[in-house]
Amino acid sequence: MNPINKIVIVGGGTAGWITAAALANKLSREVCSIELVESEEIGTIGVGESTIPPFVEMLRTLGIDEQDFISKTQGSFKLGIRFANWRTKDDVYFHPFGRAGANIGHYDFFQLWLKTKLQGGSYELMDFSPCNIMAKHGRFFLPQKAPKTPIASASYALHMDAKLVAAYLRKYAEAHGVVRTEGMVTEVKQKDNGFIKSIVLKDGREVEGQLFVDCSGFRALMIEKTLGVGYHDWSDYLPCNRAIAVQTENVDATPPFTKATAQDAGWIWKIPLQHRSGNGYVYANQYISDDEARATLLKNLQGEMIMEPVVIPFITGVRKEPWKYNCVSVGLSSGFIEPLESTAIHLAVRAVNFLLTFFPDQECEPALINEFNRRMIYDYEEIRDFIVMHYCTTERDDTPFWKFCKNMELPQSLKERLELFKSHGILRDGTDELFRFESWQAVLEGMQIRPRKYHPRIDNMNIAEITPMLDRAIVLLDELVQKLPTHDEFLQEFCPAPKMEFKKVSKQKVAS
């Protein structure tokens, strides 16, 4: 054994400090020291403000107090995403976390519902989703605090201030022995075998290590600029390549969900925190200019702006080798999939978890690297297919952007998934996939992609037995949700965030 005794993380931000916190939580500081190098001269993007349920699990794994974290990051709860204008204009559907309905015996609920629907039933699938009903009424309660009720099958994620998250995790990591070094990296030194030996800072200091983690964002300082690792460009499937982000003061009640509203050349997000909201327009600059996109975003804002809009260019895709030699890329340096389903932070967490699973000694054996790369690329491809599905199932052809989406050539893996679903409502079960059956079912039903037939085994159950059960489930769920506190009431009781003072920015000034 030739163990690693020094890990160097290049770059801070959310990805860098998630990496530092997770590694420090699992590795003994007496055996392996961790140093994170970041420069205050380099700003962080800081717009990754919406998460998915695995992020909450990460907090619990780290032993972080959820109430304290939410309060100190201006957080709010997220039950899912409300999609508007995606299938057609003026059409709305909801992608919830958690299940819609409960299995009856050994019969799958979706298949039971599908049989009733195909035979003229009036209930919608989302009528049985606790997250959807809570979101519709603006209410929230912790599922784990409501055992033996329909709410228990719900799940949730968080909205939060990305910069406050990085600061929170930095404090956690430093308390667990991580050393932070301020400095701009100007050179990366390699050994004869290609492995990275050290990084050199602007002031001449040299930082050595045996394992390097590239969290330098889109700059990809080590994985691309030093090691020359190429990139799988998925622009043919996901043409959006720009985002304009801006923050606004809250003016209404805080909804417990993210909003994703389709526009002529992309979509606009709204992410509500306790005292402000994150907003942005994700678009394809092939179909709209930056100025036109900015004007569209400003027109759709609610509340006073508290920052100047920021343009963020990106290319959807993944590194051909997220890990090469002794350098592991995490976060934006590894790849990026547009933020439609808030997967960027999750992919950073996955990379760190896989790194711990395949943790090497100083030789960094190829078998470990190959398996890490296979699993990470599979994760990116799975999420890519799920995001593409939102676009390609549209009925819209009213703009060139939506015509492209409706008629694009699909990845073979997505084609197969869709054909399997359209036959009998069956979905491919992959290895440890992020988006499970209920997510695919929710979005496909929202886009009105309904199977032609239900699973034949469901005929073992008489539809006359199913309908009364569905009737009771609908009434019980609605009555229960009506008794819950509103989202804002729950936030104030459970995890109130300190009031923030904002400096206003004039829309007229920005527009001109």
C-alpha positions as CSV (number, residue, x, y, z in Angstrom):
1,M,0.0,0.0,0.0
2,N,1.1,3.5,-0.9
3,P,-1.6,5.6,0.7
4,I,-2.6,9.1,-0.3
5,N,-1.8,11.5,2.5
6,K,-2.5,14.8,0.8
7,I,-5.5,15.9,-1.3
8,V,-5.6,19.3,-3.0
9,I,-8.9,20.8,-4.1
10,V,-8.6,23.6,-6.6
11,G,-11.6,25.9,-6.5
12,G,-14.2,26.7,-3.9
13,G,-17.9,27.5,-4.5
14,T,-20.6,25.0,-3.9
15,A,-18.7,22.1,-5.6
16,G,-15.4,22.8,-3.9
17,W,-16.8,23.0,-0.4
18,I,-19.2,20.0,-0.9
19,T,-16.1,18.0,-1.9
20,A,-14.1,19.3,1.1
21,A,-16.9,18.6,3.6
22,A,-17.7,15.1,2.3
23,L,-14.0,14.0,2.1
24,A,-13.3,15.5,5.6
25,N,-16.3,13.7,7.0
26,K,-15.0,10.3,5.7
27,L,-11.2,10.5,5.9
28,S,-9.1,10.7,9.0
29,R,-7.1,14.0,9.2
30,E,-4.3,12.0,10.9
31,V,-4.0,9.8,7.7
32,C,-4.9,12.3,4.9
33,S,-4.8,16.1,5.0
34,I,-7.0,18.2,2.7
35,E,-6.2,21.6,1.4
36,L,-8.6,23.7,-0.7
37,V,-7.1,26.5,-2.8
38,E,-9.4,29.3,-4.0
39,S,-9.1,32.9,-5.0
40,E,-11.4,35.7,-4.1
41,E,-10.3,37.3,-7.4
42,I,-12.4,34.7,-9.2
43,G,-16.1,35.1,-8.6
44,T,-18.4,32.1,-8.3
45,I,-21.4,31.6,-10.4
46,G,-23.6,31.1,-7.4
47,V,-26.9,30.5,-9.1
48,G,-27.3,26.7,-8.2
49,E,-30.0,27.5,-5.8
50,S,-32.4,24.6,-6.3
51,T,-31.8,21.1,-5.2
52,I,-33.3,17.6,-5.3
53,P,-34.0,15.2,-2.4
54,P,-30.6,13.5,-2.3
55,F,-29.1,16.8,-1.2
56,V,-31.1,16.6,2.0
57,E,-29.7,13.0,2.5
58,M,-26.2,14.4,2.1
59,L,-26.8,16.9,4.9
60,R,-27.9,14.1,7.1
61,T,-24.9,12.0,6.2
62,L,-22.6,14.9,7.2
63,G,-24.5,15.2,10.5
64,I,-25.6,18.8,9.7
65,D,-28.6,20.1,11.6
66,E,-31.3,20.7,8.9
67,Q,-33.0,23.5,10.7
68,D,-29.8,25.4,11.3
69,F,-28.7,24.9,7.7
70,I,-32.0,26.1,6.2
71,S,-32.1,29.1,8.4
72,K,-28.5,30.2,7.7
73,T,-28.8,29.7,3.9
74,Q,-32.1,31.6,3.6
75,G,-33.6,28.2,2.6
76,S,-37.1,27.2,1.8
77,F,-38.7,23.8,0.9
78,K,-39.2,22.4,-2.5
79,L,-41.9,19.7,-3.3
80,G,-41.2,19.7,-7.0
81,I,-41.4,21.8,-10.1
82,R,-44.3,23.5,-11.8
83,F,-44.0,23.4,-15.6
84,A,-46.0,26.0,-17.6
85,N,-46.3,26.2,-21.4
86,W,-44.2,23.2,-22.2
87,R,-46.7,20.9,-23.9
88,T,-48.7,23.7,-25.4
89,K,-49.1,27.4,-24.5
90,D,-51.3,27.8,-21.3
91,D,-50.7,24.2,-20.3
92,V,-49.5,23.5,-16.7
93,Y,-48.3,20.3,-15.0
94,F,-46.4,19.4,-11.9
95,H,-43.4,17.1,-11.3
96,P,-43.5,16.1,-7.7
97,F,-41.0,14.4,-5.4
98,G,-42.1,11.2,-3.9
99,R,-44.8,8.8,-5.1
100,A,-48.2,9.4,-6.5
101,G,-50.6,7.0,-4.7
102,A,-49.7,3.8,-2.9
103,N,-49.6,0.3,-4.3
104,I,-52.6,-1.9,-3.5
105,G,-51.4,-5.2,-2.4
106,H,-48.7,-6.3,-5.0
107,Y,-50.3,-4.2,-7.7
108,D,-48.5,-1.1,-9.0
109,F,-50.5,2.1,-8.3
110,F,-49.6,3.7,-11.7
111,Q,-50.9,0.6,-13.5
112,L,-54.1,0.6,-11.5
113,W,-54.7,4.3,-12.2
114,L,-53.9,3.8,-15.9
115,K,-56.5,1.1,-16.2
116,T,-59.2,3.3,-14.8
117,K,-58.0,6.2,-16.9
118,L,-58.0,4.2,-20.2
119,Q,-61.5,3.1,-19.3
120,G,-62.9,6.6,-18.8
121,G,-61.9,7.5,-15.2
122,S,-61.8,11.2,-14.3
123,Y,-59.0,11.3,-11.8
124,E,-55.6,12.6,-12.8
125,L,-52.4,10.9,-11.7
126,M,-51.3,14.0,-9.8
127,D,-54.6,14.0,-7.8
128,F,-52.9,11.2,-5.7
129,S,-49.5,13.0,-5.2
130,P,-49.1,14.4,-1.7
131,C,-46.4,16.8,-3.0
132,N,-48.7,18.1,-5.8
133,I,-51.7,18.7,-3.4
134,M,-49.5,20.4,-0.8
135,A,-47.9,22.6,-3.6
136,K,-51.3,23.4,-5.0
137,H,-52.5,24.7,-1.7
138,G,-49.2,26.3,-0.7
139,R,-48.8,24.1,2.3
140,F,-45.9,22.1,3.8
141,F,-45.1,19.6,6.5
142,L,-42.1,17.2,7.0
143,P,-43.1,13.8,5.7
144,Q,-41.1,12.0,8.4
145,K,-43.2,13.8,11.0
146,A,-46.5,12.3,9.5
147,P,-46.1,8.5,9.7
148,K,-48.9,6.3,8.7
149,T,-50.5,9.1,6.6
150,P,-50.4,9.8,2.8
151,I,-47.9,12.7,3.6
152,A,-45.3,10.1,4.6
153,S,-44.8,9.1,1.0
154,A,-43.9,12.6,0.0
155,S,-40.3,13.8,-0.4
156,Y,-38.7,17.3,-0.5
157,A,-35.6,19.2,-1.4
158,L,-34.4,22.7,-0.7
159,H,-34.1,26.1,-2.3
160,M,-31.2,28.0,-0.9
161,D,-28.6,30.8,-1.4
162,A,-25.7,29.1,-3.1
163,K,-23.1,31.5,-1.7
164,L,-24.4,31.0,1.8
165,V,-24.2,27.3,1.2
166,A,-20.6,27.5,0.2
167,A,-19.8,29.6,3.4
168,Y,-21.7,27.1,5.6
169,L,-19.9,24.1,4.2
170,R,-16.6,25.9,4.4
171,K,-17.1,26.4,8.1
172,Y,-18.0,22.7,8.5
173,A,-15.0,21.6,6.5
174,E,-12.5,23.8,8.3
175,A,-13.9,22.5,11.6
176,H,-13.1,19.0,10.3
177,G,-9.5,19.8,9.5
178,V,-9.6,21.2,5.9
179,V,-7.1,24.0,5.3
180,R,-8.1,26.8,3.1
181,T,-5.5,28.6,1.1
182,E,-6.2,31.9,-0.7
183,G,-4.4,32.2,-4.0
184,M,-4.7,32.3,-7.8
185,V,-3.3,29.2,-9.6
186,T,-1.0,30.2,-12.4
187,E,0.8,26.9,-13.2
188,V,0.2,23.2,-12.9
189,K,3.3,21.0,-12.7
190,Q,3.2,17.4,-13.9
191,K,5.4,14.4,-13.4
192,D,6.9,12.4,-16.2
193,N,4.0,9.9,-16.1
194,G,1.5,12.7,-16.6
195,F,0.3,12.8,-13.0
196,I,0.0,16.2,-11.4
197,K,2.7,17.0,-9.0
198,S,1.8,20.4,-7.7
199,I,0.1,23.7,-8.4
200,V,1.9,27.1,-8.3
201,L,0.1,30.2,-7.0
202,K,0.4,33.8,-8.2
203,D,2.7,34.7,-5.3
204,G,5.1,31.8,-6.0
205,R,3.9,29.4,-3.4
206,E,3.8,25.8,-4.5
207,V,1.2,23.3,-3.2
208,E,2.0,19.6,-3.6
209,G,-0.3,16.6,-3.3
210,Q,-1.0,13.1,-4.4
211,L,-4.6,13.5,-5.4
212,F,-6.0,16.6,-7.0
213,V,-9.7,17.5,-7.3
214,D,-10.6,20.0,-10.0
215,C,-13.5,22.2,-8.8
216,S,-12.5,25.2,-10.9
217,G,-15.8,25.4,-12.7
218,F,-16.1,26.0,-16.5
219,R,-12.4,27.0,-16.5
220,A,-11.5,23.3,-16.0
221,L,-8.0,24.4,-15.0
222,M,-6.5,20.9,-14.5
223,I,-8.7,18.4,-16.2
224,E,-8.9,20.2,-19.5
225,K,-6.2,23.0,-19.6
226,T,-3.5,20.8,-18.1
227,L,-4.5,17.2,-18.9
228,G,-6.3,18.0,-22.2
229,V,-9.4,15.8,-21.5
230,G,-12.0,16.3,-24.2
231,Y,-15.7,16.9,-23.9
232,H,-18.9,15.1,-25.1
233,D,-20.9,18.0,-26.5
234,W,-24.7,17.4,-26.3
235,S,-25.8,20.6,-27.9
236,D,-27.6,18.6,-30.7
237,Y,-29.9,17.3,-28.0
238,L,-30.0,20.3,-25.6
239,P,-29.5,23.5,-27.6
240,C,-29.8,26.0,-24.7
241,N,-26.4,27.4,-24.2
242,R,-26.9,30.6,-22.2
243,A,-28.6,31.7,-18.9
244,I,-29.3,35.2,-17.6
245,A,-29.7,35.2,-13.8
246,V,-31.0,37.9,-11.5
247,Q,-32.4,38.1,-8.0
248,T,-35.5,39.9,-6.8
249,E,-37.2,40.7,-3.5
250,N,-40.2,38.5,-2.6
251,V,-43.6,40.1,-3.0
252,D,-46.0,37.3,-2.4
253,A,-46.3,34.1,-0.3
254,T,-43.4,31.7,-0.7
255,P,-44.5,28.8,-2.9
256,P,-42.9,25.4,-1.9
257,F,-41.8,24.6,-5.5
258,T,-39.7,25.8,-8.3
259,K,-41.4,27.4,-11.4
260,A,-40.2,26.6,-14.9
261,T,-42.1,28.6,-17.5
262,A,-41.4,27.9,-21.2
263,Q,-40.6,30.9,-23.5
264,D,-40.1,31.3,-27.2
265,A,-36.4,30.2,-27.1
266,G,-36.1,28.4,-23.8
267,W,-37.6,28.8,-20.3
268,I,-37.6,31.0,-17.2
269,W,-37.0,29.7,-13.7
270,K,-38.2,31.2,-10.4
271,I,-36.7,29.8,-7.2
272,P,-38.2,31.3,-4.0
273,L,-36.1,31.7,-0.9
274,Q,-37.3,33.1,2.4
275,H,-36.7,36.8,1.6
276,R,-35.8,36.8,-2.1
277,S,-36.1,34.8,-5.3
278,G,-33.7,33.6,-7.9
279,N,-34.8,34.1,-11.5
280,G,-33.2,33.3,-14.8
281,Y,-33.8,32.7,-18.5
282,V,-32.2,29.6,-20.0
283,Y,-32.1,30.0,-23.8
284,A,-30.4,29.1,-27.1
285,N,-28.6,32.1,-28.5
286,Q,-29.2,30.6,-32.0
287,Y,-32.8,31.6,-31.7
288,I,-32.6,34.8,-29.5
289,S,-30.0,37.4,-28.7
290,D,-28.7,38.2,-25.2
291,D,-30.5,41.6,-25.3
292,E,-33.8,40.0,-26.3
293,A,-33.4,37.4,-23.6
294,R,-32.6,40.0,-21.0
295,A,-35.7,42.0,-22.0
296,T,-37.9,38.9,-21.8
297,L,-36.6,38.1,-18.3
298,L,-37.1,41.6,-17.1
299,K,-40.7,41.6,-18.4
300,N,-41.5,38.5,-16.4
301,L,-39.9,39.5,-13.1
302,Q,-42.0,40.1,-10.0
303,G,-40.5,42.3,-7.2
304,E,-37.6,44.7,-7.2
305,M,-34.3,43.6,-8.7
306,I,-31.5,43.4,-6.1
307,M,-28.6,42.6,-8.5
308,E,-27.6,43.3,-12.1
309,P,-28.5,40.5,-14.5
310,V,-25.5,38.1,-15.2
311,V,-25.0,36.2,-18.4
312,I,-23.7,32.7,-18.1
313,P,-22.6,30.8,-21.2
314,F,-22.4,27.0,-21.1
315,I,-22.2,23.9,-23.2
316,T,-24.2,20.9,-22.2
317,G,-22.1,17.8,-22.0
318,V,-19.7,15.7,-20.0
319,R,-15.9,15.1,-19.9
320,K,-14.8,12.1,-21.8
321,E,-12.7,11.2,-18.7
322,P,-14.0,12.9,-15.6
323,W,-11.0,11.3,-13.7
324,K,-7.6,11.1,-15.4
325,Y,-4.3,10.2,-13.8
326,N,-4.5,11.6,-10.2
327,C,-7.0,14.4,-11.1
328,V,-10.7,14.1,-10.5
329,S,-13.1,16.7,-11.9
330,V,-16.1,17.6,-9.8
331,G,-18.9,20.0,-10.6
332,L,-18.9,22.3,-13.7
333,S,-15.3,21.2,-14.6
334,S,-16.7,17.7,-15.1
335,G,-19.8,18.5,-17.1
336,F,-23.0,20.5,-17.2
337,I,-26.6,19.8,-17.9
338,E,-28.9,22.7,-18.0
339,P,-30.7,23.4,-14.7
340,L,-34.2,22.3,-15.7
341,E,-34.3,19.6,-13.0
342,S,-31.7,21.1,-10.6
343,T,-29.1,18.3,-11.0
344,A,-25.8,20.2,-10.9
345,I,-25.2,20.0,-7.1
346,H,-26.4,16.4,-7.1
347,L,-23.8,15.4,-9.8
348,A,-21.1,17.0,-7.7
349,V,-22.2,15.0,-4.7
350,R,-22.3,11.8,-6.8
351,A,-18.7,12.5,-8.0
352,V,-17.5,12.8,-4.4
353,N,-19.4,9.7,-3.3
354,F,-18.0,7.7,-6.2
355,L,-14.5,9.0,-5.4
356,L,-14.9,7.7,-1.9
357,T,-16.2,4.3,-3.2
358,F,-13.2,3.9,-5.6
359,F,-10.7,5.8,-3.5
360,P,-7.2,5.0,-4.7
361,D,-3.7,4.9,-3.3
362,Q,-1.0,7.0,-5.0
363,E,-0.9,4.7,-8.0
364,C,-4.5,5.5,-9.0
365,E,-5.0,2.2,-10.7
366,P,-6.8,2.3,-14.1
367,A,-9.5,-0.2,-13.0
368,L,-10.7,2.3,-10.3
369,I,-10.5,5.2,-12.7
370,N,-12.4,3.4,-15.5
371,E,-15.2,2.4,-13.2
372,F,-15.6,5.9,-11.8
373,N,-15.7,7.3,-15.3
374,R,-18.2,4.7,-16.4
375,R,-20.6,5.4,-13.5
376,M,-20.3,9.2,-13.8
377,I,-20.9,9.3,-17.6
378,Y,-23.8,6.9,-17.1
379,D,-25.3,9.4,-14.6
380,Y,-24.9,12.3,-16.9
381,E,-26.5,10.3,-19.8
382,E,-29.4,9.3,-17.7
383,I,-30.1,12.9,-16.6
384,R,-29.5,14.1,-20.2
385,D,-32.2,11.7,-21.4
386,F,-34.6,12.8,-18.7
387,I,-34.1,16.5,-19.6
388,V,-34.4,15.9,-23.3
389,M,-37.7,14.1,-22.7
390,H,-39.2,17.4,-21.4
391,Y,-38.4,19.1,-24.7
392,C,-39.0,16.4,-27.4
393,T,-42.5,15.5,-26.2
394,T,-43.8,19.0,-26.8
395,E,-46.7,19.7,-29.1
396,R,-45.4,23.2,-29.7
397,D,-44.1,24.3,-33.1
398,D,-44.9,28.0,-32.8
399,T,-41.3,29.2,-32.8
400,P,-38.1,27.9,-34.5
401,F,-36.8,26.7,-31.1
402,W,-39.8,24.6,-30.3
403,K,-39.9,23.2,-33.9
404,F,-36.3,22.0,-33.4
405,C,-37.2,20.4,-30.0
406,K,-40.3,18.7,-31.4
407,N,-38.4,17.2,-34.4
408,M,-34.9,16.6,-33.0
409,E,-33.1,13.3,-33.4
410,L,-33.2,11.5,-30.0
411,P,-30.5,9.5,-28.2
412,Q,-31.1,5.8,-28.8
413,S,-31.3,5.2,-25.1
414,L,-34.2,7.7,-24.8
415,K,-36.0,6.3,-27.9
416,E,-36.0,2.9,-26.3
417,R,-37.3,4.2,-22.9
418,L,-40.1,6.0,-24.6
419,E,-41.2,3.1,-26.8
420,L,-41.2,0.8,-23.8
421,F,-43.4,3.2,-21.8
422,K,-45.8,3.9,-24.7
423,S,-46.6,0.2,-25.0
424,H,-47.7,-0.8,-21.5
425,G,-46.5,1.9,-19.2
426,I,-43.3,0.0,-18.3
427,L,-40.1,1.9,-17.6
428,R,-36.5,0.7,-17.8
429,D,-35.0,0.2,-14.4
430,G,-31.3,1.3,-14.6
431,T,-28.5,1.0,-12.1
432,D,-29.0,3.4,-9.1
433,E,-30.7,6.0,-11.3
434,L,-31.6,9.4,-10.0
435,F,-35.0,9.7,-11.7
436,R,-37.1,6.8,-10.7
437,F,-40.4,5.5,-12.2
438,E,-42.5,8.1,-10.5
439,S,-40.6,11.0,-12.1
440,W,-40.8,9.7,-15.6
441,Q,-44.5,8.9,-15.1
442,A,-45.2,12.4,-13.8
443,V,-43.5,14.3,-16.6
444,L,-44.7,12.0,-19.4
445,E,-48.3,12.2,-18.1
446,G,-47.8,16.0,-17.8
447,M,-46.8,16.1,-21.5
448,Q,-49.8,13.8,-22.3
449,I,-47.6,10.8,-23.4
450,R,-49.9,8.1,-22.1
451,P,-49.3,4.3,-22.7
452,R,-51.6,2.7,-25.2
453,K,-52.3,-0.2,-22.8
454,Y,-52.0,-1.1,-19.1
455,H,-50.1,-4.1,-17.8
456,P,-52.2,-7.2,-18.4
457,R,-51.7,-8.5,-14.9
458,I,-53.9,-5.6,-13.6
459,D,-56.9,-7.5,-15.0
460,N,-56.5,-9.8,-12.0
461,M,-58.1,-7.0,-10.0
462,N,-61.7,-5.9,-10.8
463,I,-62.0,-2.2,-11.7
464,A,-65.1,-2.1,-9.4
465,E,-62.8,-2.8,-6.5
466,I,-60.3,-0.1,-7.6
467,T,-62.6,2.9,-8.0
468,P,-63.9,3.1,-4.4
469,M,-60.3,2.9,-3.1
470,L,-59.3,5.8,-5.3
471,D,-62.3,7.8,-4.2
472,R,-61.3,7.3,-0.5
473,A,-57.7,8.1,-1.2
474,I,-58.6,11.4,-2.9
475,V,-60.8,12.6,0.0
476,L,-58.3,11.5,2.7
477,L,-55.4,13.3,1.1
478,D,-57.3,16.5,0.5
479,E,-58.6,16.7,4.0
480,L,-55.2,16.0,5.5
481,V,-53.5,18.7,3.4
482,Q,-56.1,21.3,4.3
483,K,-55.0,20.9,8.0
484,L,-51.3,21.5,7.3
485,P,-49.6,24.9,7.9
486,T,-48.9,27.1,5.0
487,H,-45.3,27.0,3.7
488,D,-44.5,30.4,5.2
489,E,-46.1,29.4,8.5
490,F,-43.9,26.3,8.6
491,L,-40.8,28.2,7.7
492,Q,-41.4,30.8,10.5
493,E,-42.0,28.0,13.0
494,F,-39.3,25.6,12.0
495,C,-36.4,27.5,10.5
496,P,-36.8,31.3,10.1
497,A,-34.0,33.0,8.3
498,P,-32.8,36.5,9.4
499,K,-34.2,39.4,7.5
500,M,-32.0,40.6,4.7
501,E,-31.4,44.2,3.5
502,F,-31.2,44.6,-0.2
503,K,-30.0,47.3,-2.5
504,K,-32.5,47.9,-5.3
505,V,-31.5,47.9,-9.0
506,S,-33.6,49.8,-11.6
507,K,-35.2,47.8,-14.3
508,Q,-35.2,50.8,-16.6
509,K,-31.5,51.3,-16.1
510,V,-30.7,47.6,-16.9
511,A,-33.0,47.6,-19.9
512,S,-31.3,50.7,-21.3
